[in-house]
Amino acid sequence: MTDRGFSHIPVMLGETIDGLSVKEGGVYVDGTLGGGGHAEQILKKGGVLIGIDRDEAAIAAASKRLTGNYTLVGDNYSHIKTILSNLIIEKIDGALLDLGVSSHQLDTPGRGFSYRFDAPLDMRMDKRSDLTAKAIVNTYDIAQIERILFEYGEEPFARQIARKIGEYRAQQPIETTAQLVEIIKSAMPAKVKREGKHPAKRTFQAIRIAVNDELSQLGSTVEAFCDVLKSGGRLAVITFHSLEDRIVKNTFVRLAKGCDCPKDFPVCVCGKQPLIKQVSKKPIVASEEERRNNPRSESAKLRVVEKI
């Protein structure tokens, strides 16, 4: 199967660009370039853009779509300090992280991200990496698969699904998304399968997170982005599920607090000062109209902070 043209509907586009408060001539990083929708608006506002994505298809598509003063980097946004150092840039005026999987990745059958298409089990955002979804479901210990489904997918039937995976792979390899969907369905009670959400949604999310190691470095990466902001610079982060949002929220709260001395200490002895202030205490969510027009925005939360 061949990839379709890289398309992606940016979530909360107006709210995100407003949150970044883009200044003409300012340097802005889009750490999750995707289809380039947010990046394009940053450039239209007169910003200088550094676009980062580990998906080669995203970089190739953005290079055709974008116009203006920009640099594209094929890398993981967790390497932000090294990327800026290589570009001889010390501080930036703002940054955006739109976490999760892109519309293009979901809608391209051959990428193996979606339970809607029958395709080889892959789920790699970076095709250069070795670990695939196929490797996880066929070689990981059953207890390890159960932990992935429970922790990353918050799947209540993690144990049952992991056991079914073990039973199936003992007979033959699990090679396609369709095979995995049927295994998941076979582990689910009939009542659950009749409910609104697709029974494979949580499992596919969990395996995708494990394949791409999406959570282990998220907190430290968010802190690194805050470090490289100029005073007054802003970081906007869009999350799509509770695990991501919890990490981002807790990191922001910690960096906005500064002092981490025990509560019973009469005075601060650590000397840590607040690094950021939260622009909005509560996350921004998509409008009702956007949620109707773009289902991906339903679970999205936007958090914006400003460097002190």
Secondary structure, 3 states (H helix, E strand, C coil): CCCCCCCCCCCCHHHHHHHHCCCCCCEEEECCCCCCHHHHHHHHCCCEEEEEECCHHHHHHHHHHCCCCEEEEECCHHHHHHHHHHCCCCCEEEEEEECCCCHHHHHCHHHCCCCCCCCECCCCCCCCCCCCHHHHHHHCCHHHHHHHHHHHHCCCCHHHHHHHHHHHHCCCCCCEHHHHHHHHHHHCCHHHHHCCCCCCHHHHHHHHHHHHCCCCCHHHHHHHHHHCEEEEEEEEEEECCHHHHHHHHHHHHHHHHCCCCCCCCCCCCCCCCCCEEECCCCCECCCHHHHHHCHHHHHCEEEEEEEC
